[in-house]
Amino acid sequence: GGGTGGCATAEDCNDDDKCTDDACNQGACTHDAVAVDDNNKCTMDTCDKAMGVIHAPVPVDDNDKCTVDACSPMNGVTHTPVTVDDNNKCTDDACDPASGVSHTPVSVDDQNACTTDACNPVMGVFHTAVDTNDNNACTVDSCDPVSGVAHVPVVIDDQNACTADSCDPMMGVINVPINCNDNNACTDDSCN
Protein backbone atom coordinates (compact mmCIF):
# COMPACT_ATOMS: atom_id res chain seq x y z
CA GLY A 1 0.00 0.00 0.00
CA GLY A 2 0.97 3.58 -0.49
CA GLY A 3 2.28 5.87 2.18
CA THR A 4 0.14 8.31 4.11
CA GLY A 5 1.50 11.05 6.32
CA GLY A 6 4.92 11.59 7.80
CA CYS A 7 6.45 9.24 10.36
CA ALA A 8 9.46 8.67 12.50
CA THR A 9 8.75 5.03 13.51
CA ALA A 10 6.41 2.19 12.43
CA GLU A 11 4.22 2.92 15.46
CA ASP A 12 3.43 6.31 13.87
CA CYS A 13 1.93 4.43 10.89
CA ASN A 14 -0.48 2.10 12.76
CA ASP A 15 -3.76 2.09 10.81
CA ASP A 16 -5.48 -0.32 13.26
CA ASP A 17 -5.85 -2.81 10.40
CA LYS A 18 -4.40 -6.21 11.30
CA CYS A 19 -4.41 -7.08 7.61
CA THR A 20 -1.59 -4.65 6.82
CA ASP A 21 2.06 -4.51 7.70
CA ASP A 22 2.63 -0.95 8.84
CA ALA A 23 6.07 0.51 8.28
CA CYS A 24 7.86 3.83 8.13
CA ASN A 25 10.19 4.14 5.17
CA GLN A 26 12.17 7.37 4.79
CA GLY A 27 9.56 9.36 6.67
CA ALA A 28 6.58 7.91 4.79
CA CYS A 29 4.07 5.32 6.11
CA THR A 30 3.46 2.18 4.10
CA HIS A 31 0.63 -0.29 4.64
CA ASP A 32 1.37 -3.47 2.69
CA ALA A 33 -1.16 -6.30 2.77
CA VAL A 34 -0.13 -9.17 5.04
CA ALA A 35 0.41 -12.61 3.49
CA VAL A 36 -2.54 -14.83 4.28
CA ASP A 37 -1.68 -17.96 2.28
CA ASP A 38 -0.22 -20.62 4.58
CA ASN A 39 0.33 -23.03 1.64
CA ASN A 40 -2.03 -25.48 3.29
CA LYS A 41 -4.84 -26.69 0.99
CA CYS A 42 -6.82 -27.72 4.06
CA THR A 43 -7.39 -24.15 5.24
CA MET A 44 -9.32 -21.20 3.88
CA ASP A 45 -7.02 -18.23 4.32
CA THR A 46 -8.58 -14.84 5.00
CA CYS A 47 -7.87 -11.71 6.95
CA ASP A 48 -10.14 -9.79 9.30
CA LYS A 49 -9.17 -6.14 10.04
CA ALA A 50 -9.85 -6.65 13.75
CA MET A 51 -8.65 -10.24 14.20
CA GLY A 52 -5.93 -10.54 11.61
CA VAL A 53 -5.07 -13.58 9.51
CA ILE A 54 -7.44 -16.53 9.83
CA HIS A 55 -6.73 -20.08 8.62
CA ALA A 56 -10.13 -21.79 8.92
CA PRO A 57 -10.34 -25.50 8.16
CA VAL A 58 -11.96 -26.26 4.81
CA PRO A 59 -15.08 -28.42 4.96
CA VAL A 60 -14.24 -31.99 4.00
CA ASP A 61 -17.53 -33.78 4.69
CA ASP A 62 -19.41 -34.30 1.41
CA ASN A 63 -22.41 -35.78 3.31
CA ASP A 64 -21.92 -39.04 1.40
CA LYS A 65 -21.61 -42.10 3.65
CA CYS A 66 -20.01 -43.94 0.74
CA THR A 67 -16.81 -41.90 0.89
CA VAL A 68 -14.00 -41.43 3.38
CA ASP A 69 -13.41 -37.67 3.55
CA ALA A 70 -9.95 -36.34 4.26
CA CYS A 71 -7.65 -33.44 3.56
CA SER A 72 -3.96 -33.37 2.76
CA PRO A 73 -2.12 -30.03 3.15
CA MET A 74 -0.38 -30.70 -0.16
CA ASN A 75 -3.28 -32.11 -2.23
CA GLY A 76 -6.39 -30.75 -0.58
CA VAL A 77 -9.74 -32.42 0.04
CA THR A 78 -10.29 -36.01 -1.10
CA HIS A 79 -13.38 -38.25 -1.06
CA THR A 80 -12.21 -41.84 -1.32
CA PRO A 81 -14.89 -44.51 -1.92
CA VAL A 82 -15.45 -46.73 1.11
CA THR A 83 -14.82 -50.46 0.88
CA VAL A 84 -18.15 -52.24 0.56
CA ASP A 85 -16.95 -55.79 -0.12
CA ASP A 86 -17.11 -57.81 3.11
CA ASN A 87 -15.51 -60.83 1.38
CA ASN A 88 -18.62 -62.85 2.15
CA LYS A 89 -20.18 -64.53 -0.89
CA CYS A 90 -23.44 -64.85 1.04
CA THR A 91 -24.13 -61.12 1.02
CA ASP A 92 -24.88 -58.53 -1.65
CA ASP A 93 -22.70 -55.55 -0.79
CA ALA A 94 -23.80 -52.01 -1.58
CA CYS A 95 -23.53 -48.45 -0.40
CA ASP A 96 -26.22 -45.79 -0.21
CA PRO A 97 -24.98 -42.19 0.15
CA ALA A 98 -27.59 -41.54 2.86
CA SER A 99 -27.46 -44.76 4.92
CA GLY A 100 -23.98 -46.10 4.15
CA VAL A 101 -22.68 -49.62 3.54
CA SER A 102 -25.05 -52.58 3.63
CA HIS A 103 -24.57 -56.33 3.39
CA THR A 104 -27.87 -57.94 2.41
CA PRO A 105 -28.09 -61.76 2.60
CA VAL A 106 -28.27 -63.34 -0.85
CA SER A 107 -31.24 -65.51 -1.78
CA VAL A 108 -30.28 -69.18 -1.63
CA ASP A 109 -33.65 -70.66 -2.56
CA ASP A 110 -33.52 -72.14 -6.08
CA GLN A 111 -37.27 -72.90 -5.97
CA ASN A 112 -36.47 -76.60 -6.31
CA ALA A 113 -38.00 -78.86 -3.65
CA CYS A 114 -35.41 -81.51 -4.53
CA THR A 115 -32.45 -79.54 -3.20
CA THR A 116 -31.28 -78.31 0.17
CA ASP A 117 -30.16 -74.71 -0.31
CA ALA A 118 -27.37 -73.09 1.68
CA CYS A 119 -24.54 -70.60 1.44
CA ASN A 120 -20.89 -70.76 2.41
CA PRO A 121 -19.20 -67.36 2.98
CA VAL A 122 -16.16 -68.48 0.99
CA MET A 123 -17.70 -70.61 -1.77
CA GLY A 124 -21.11 -68.95 -2.11
CA VAL A 125 -24.55 -70.44 -2.71
CA PHE A 126 -24.86 -74.21 -3.23
CA HIS A 127 -27.73 -76.64 -3.73
CA THR A 128 -27.43 -80.21 -2.47
CA ALA A 129 -29.76 -82.89 -3.83
CA VAL A 130 -32.10 -84.23 -1.15
CA ASP A 131 -31.91 -87.90 -0.25
CA THR A 132 -35.05 -89.56 -1.63
CA ASN A 133 -34.25 -93.09 -0.42
CA ASP A 134 -36.54 -94.13 2.43
CA ASN A 135 -34.78 -97.52 2.71
CA ASN A 136 -38.07 -99.26 1.98
CA ALA A 137 -37.93 -101.76 -0.90
CA CYS A 138 -41.72 -101.50 -1.16
CA THR A 139 -41.69 -97.93 -2.47
CA VAL A 140 -40.44 -96.19 -5.58
CA ASP A 141 -38.60 -93.11 -4.39
CA SER A 142 -38.51 -89.95 -6.49
CA CYS A 143 -38.47 -86.19 -6.29
CA ASP A 144 -40.44 -83.56 -8.18
CA PRO A 145 -38.92 -80.04 -8.21
CA VAL A 146 -42.33 -78.56 -7.35
CA SER A 147 -43.90 -81.05 -4.94
CA GLY A 148 -40.76 -82.59 -3.45
CA VAL A 149 -39.92 -86.14 -2.39
CA ALA A 150 -42.44 -88.93 -3.05
CA HIS A 151 -42.52 -92.58 -1.98
CA VAL A 152 -45.01 -94.43 -4.19
CA PRO A 153 -45.87 -98.05 -3.25
CA VAL A 154 -44.52 -100.60 -5.71
CA VAL A 155 -46.94 -102.79 -7.65
CA ILE A 156 -46.94 -106.20 -6.00
CA ASP A 157 -49.68 -107.91 -8.05
CA ASP A 158 -48.01 -110.11 -10.66
CA GLN A 159 -51.40 -110.78 -12.32
CA ASN A 160 -51.04 -114.46 -11.42
CA ALA A 161 -53.91 -115.95 -9.42
CA CYS A 162 -51.65 -118.78 -8.35
CA THR A 163 -49.34 -116.60 -6.26
CA ALA A 164 -49.75 -114.78 -2.98
CA ASP A 165 -48.34 -111.30 -3.55
CA SER A 166 -46.75 -109.21 -0.79
CA CYS A 167 -43.88 -106.86 -0.12
CA ASP A 168 -41.23 -106.91 2.55
CA PRO A 169 -39.67 -103.50 3.29
CA MET A 170 -36.21 -105.09 3.39
CA MET A 171 -36.48 -107.67 0.57
CA GLY A 172 -39.05 -106.11 -1.73
CA VAL A 173 -41.87 -107.79 -3.68
CA ILE A 174 -42.55 -111.45 -2.91
CA ASN A 175 -44.80 -113.65 -5.11
CA VAL A 176 -45.20 -117.01 -3.35
CA PRO A 177 -47.05 -119.89 -5.14
CA ILE A 178 -50.24 -120.65 -3.30
CA ASN A 179 -50.96 -124.13 -1.98
CA CYS A 180 -53.69 -125.67 -4.14
CA ASN A 181 -53.88 -128.94 -2.19
CA ASP A 182 -57.29 -129.31 -0.60
CA ASN A 183 -56.17 -132.49 1.19
CA ASN A 184 -58.79 -134.53 -0.67
CA ALA A 185 -57.37 -137.56 -2.46
CA CYS A 186 -60.42 -137.63 -4.70
CA THR A 187 -59.60 -134.34 -6.39
CA ASP A 188 -56.92 -133.40 -8.84
CA ASP A 189 -55.58 -130.05 -7.48
CA SER A 190 -54.04 -127.40 -9.72
CA CYS A 191 -53.89 -123.66 -10.24
CA ASN A 192 -53.85 -121.77 -13.49
C-alpha positions as CSV (number, residue, x, y, z in Angstrom):
1,G,0.0,0.0,0.0
2,G,1.0,3.6,-0.5
3,G,2.3,5.9,2.2
4,T,0.1,8.3,4.1
5,G,1.5,11.1,6.3
6,G,4.9,11.6,7.8
7,C,6.5,9.2,10.4
8,A,9.5,8.7,12.5
9,T,8.8,5.0,13.5
10,A,6.4,2.2,12.4
11,E,4.2,2.9,15.5
12,D,3.4,6.3,13.9
13,C,1.9,4.4,10.9
14,N,-0.5,2.1,12.8
15,D,-3.8,2.1,10.8
16,D,-5.5,-0.3,13.3
17,D,-5.9,-2.8,10.4
18,K,-4.4,-6.2,11.3
19,C,-4.4,-7.1,7.6
20,T,-1.6,-4.7,6.8
21,D,2.1,-4.5,7.7
22,D,2.6,-0.9,8.8
23,A,6.1,0.5,8.3
24,C,7.9,3.8,8.1
25,N,10.2,4.1,5.2
26,Q,12.2,7.4,4.8
27,G,9.6,9.4,6.7
28,A,6.6,7.9,4.8
29,C,4.1,5.3,6.1
30,T,3.5,2.2,4.1
31,H,0.6,-0.3,4.6
32,D,1.4,-3.5,2.7
33,A,-1.2,-6.3,2.8
34,V,-0.1,-9.2,5.0
35,A,0.4,-12.6,3.5
36,V,-2.5,-14.8,4.3
37,D,-1.7,-18.0,2.3
38,D,-0.2,-20.6,4.6
39,N,0.3,-23.0,1.6
40,N,-2.0,-25.5,3.3
41,K,-4.8,-26.7,1.0
42,C,-6.8,-27.7,4.1
43,T,-7.4,-24.2,5.2
44,M,-9.3,-21.2,3.9
45,D,-7.0,-18.2,4.3
46,T,-8.6,-14.8,5.0
47,C,-7.9,-11.7,6.9
48,D,-10.1,-9.8,9.3
49,K,-9.2,-6.1,10.0
50,A,-9.8,-6.7,13.8
51,M,-8.7,-10.2,14.2
52,G,-5.9,-10.5,11.6
53,V,-5.1,-13.6,9.5
54,I,-7.4,-16.5,9.8
55,H,-6.7,-20.1,8.6
56,A,-10.1,-21.8,8.9
57,P,-10.3,-25.5,8.2
58,V,-12.0,-26.3,4.8
59,P,-15.1,-28.4,5.0
60,V,-14.2,-32.0,4.0
61,D,-17.5,-33.8,4.7
62,D,-19.4,-34.3,1.4
63,N,-22.4,-35.8,3.3
64,D,-21.9,-39.0,1.4
65,K,-21.6,-42.1,3.7
66,C,-20.0,-43.9,0.7
67,T,-16.8,-41.9,0.9
68,V,-14.0,-41.4,3.4
69,D,-13.4,-37.7,3.6
70,A,-9.9,-36.3,4.3
71,C,-7.6,-33.4,3.6
72,S,-4.0,-33.4,2.8
73,P,-2.1,-30.0,3.2
74,M,-0.4,-30.7,-0.2
75,N,-3.3,-32.1,-2.2
76,G,-6.4,-30.7,-0.6
77,V,-9.7,-32.4,0.0
78,T,-10.3,-36.0,-1.1
79,H,-13.4,-38.2,-1.1
80,T,-12.2,-41.8,-1.3
81,P,-14.9,-44.5,-1.9
82,V,-15.4,-46.7,1.1
83,T,-14.8,-50.5,0.9
84,V,-18.2,-52.2,0.6
85,D,-17.0,-55.8,-0.1
86,D,-17.1,-57.8,3.1
87,N,-15.5,-60.8,1.4
88,N,-18.6,-62.8,2.1
89,K,-20.2,-64.5,-0.9
90,C,-23.4,-64.8,1.0
91,T,-24.1,-61.1,1.0
92,D,-24.9,-58.5,-1.6
93,D,-22.7,-55.5,-0.8
94,A,-23.8,-52.0,-1.6
95,C,-23.5,-48.5,-0.4
96,D,-26.2,-45.8,-0.2
97,P,-25.0,-42.2,0.2
98,A,-27.6,-41.5,2.9
99,S,-27.5,-44.8,4.9
100,G,-24.0,-46.1,4.2
101,V,-22.7,-49.6,3.5
102,S,-25.1,-52.6,3.6
103,H,-24.6,-56.3,3.4
104,T,-27.9,-57.9,2.4
105,P,-28.1,-61.8,2.6
106,V,-28.3,-63.3,-0.8
107,S,-31.2,-65.5,-1.8
108,V,-30.3,-69.2,-1.6
109,D,-33.7,-70.7,-2.6
110,D,-33.5,-72.1,-6.1
111,Q,-37.3,-72.9,-6.0
112,N,-36.5,-76.6,-6.3
113,A,-38.0,-78.9,-3.6
114,C,-35.4,-81.5,-4.5
115,T,-32.5,-79.5,-3.2
116,T,-31.3,-78.3,0.2
117,D,-30.2,-74.7,-0.3
118,A,-27.4,-73.1,1.7
119,C,-24.5,-70.6,1.4
120,N,-20.9,-70.8,2.4
121,P,-19.2,-67.4,3.0
122,V,-16.2,-68.5,1.0
123,M,-17.7,-70.6,-1.8
124,G,-21.1,-69.0,-2.1
125,V,-24.6,-70.4,-2.7
126,F,-24.9,-74.2,-3.2
127,H,-27.7,-76.6,-3.7
128,T,-27.4,-80.2,-2.5
129,A,-29.8,-82.9,-3.8
130,V,-32.1,-84.2,-1.1
131,D,-31.9,-87.9,-0.3
132,T,-35.1,-89.6,-1.6
133,N,-34.2,-93.1,-0.4
134,D,-36.5,-94.1,2.4
135,N,-34.8,-97.5,2.7
136,N,-38.1,-99.3,2.0
137,A,-37.9,-101.8,-0.9
138,C,-41.7,-101.5,-1.2
139,T,-41.7,-97.9,-2.5
140,V,-40.4,-96.2,-5.6
141,D,-38.6,-93.1,-4.4
142,S,-38.5,-89.9,-6.5
143,C,-38.5,-86.2,-6.3
144,D,-40.4,-83.6,-8.2
145,P,-38.9,-80.0,-8.2
146,V,-42.3,-78.6,-7.3
147,S,-43.9,-81.1,-4.9
148,G,-40.8,-82.6,-3.4
149,V,-39.9,-86.1,-2.4
150,A,-42.4,-88.9,-3.0
151,H,-42.5,-92.6,-2.0
152,V,-45.0,-94.4,-4.2
153,P,-45.9,-98.0,-3.2
154,V,-44.5,-100.6,-5.7
155,V,-46.9,-102.8,-7.7
156,I,-46.9,-106.2,-6.0
157,D,-49.7,-107.9,-8.1
158,D,-48.0,-110.1,-10.7
159,Q,-51.4,-110.8,-12.3
160,N,-51.0,-114.5,-11.4
161,A,-53.9,-116.0,-9.4
162,C,-51.7,-118.8,-8.4
163,T,-49.3,-116.6,-6.3
164,A,-49.8,-114.8,-3.0
165,D,-48.3,-111.3,-3.5
166,S,-46.7,-109.2,-0.8
167,C,-43.9,-106.9,-0.1
168,D,-41.2,-106.9,2.6
169,P,-39.7,-103.5,3.3
170,M,-36.2,-105.1,3.4
171,M,-36.5,-107.7,0.6
172,G,-39.1,-106.1,-1.7
173,V,-41.9,-107.8,-3.7
174,I,-42.5,-111.5,-2.9
175,N,-44.8,-113.7,-5.1
176,V,-45.2,-117.0,-3.3
177,P,-47.0,-119.9,-5.1
178,I,-50.2,-120.7,-3.3
179,N,-51.0,-124.1,-2.0
180,C,-53.7,-125.7,-4.1
181,N,-53.9,-128.9,-2.2
182,D,-57.3,-129.3,-0.6
183,N,-56.2,-132.5,1.2
184,N,-58.8,-134.5,-0.7
185,A,-57.4,-137.6,-2.5
186,C,-60.4,-137.6,-4.7
187,T,-59.6,-134.3,-6.4
188,D,-56.9,-133.4,-8.8
189,D,-55.6,-130.0,-7.5
190,S,-54.0,-127.4,-9.7
191,C,-53.9,-123.7,-10.2
192,N,-53.9,-121.8,-13.5
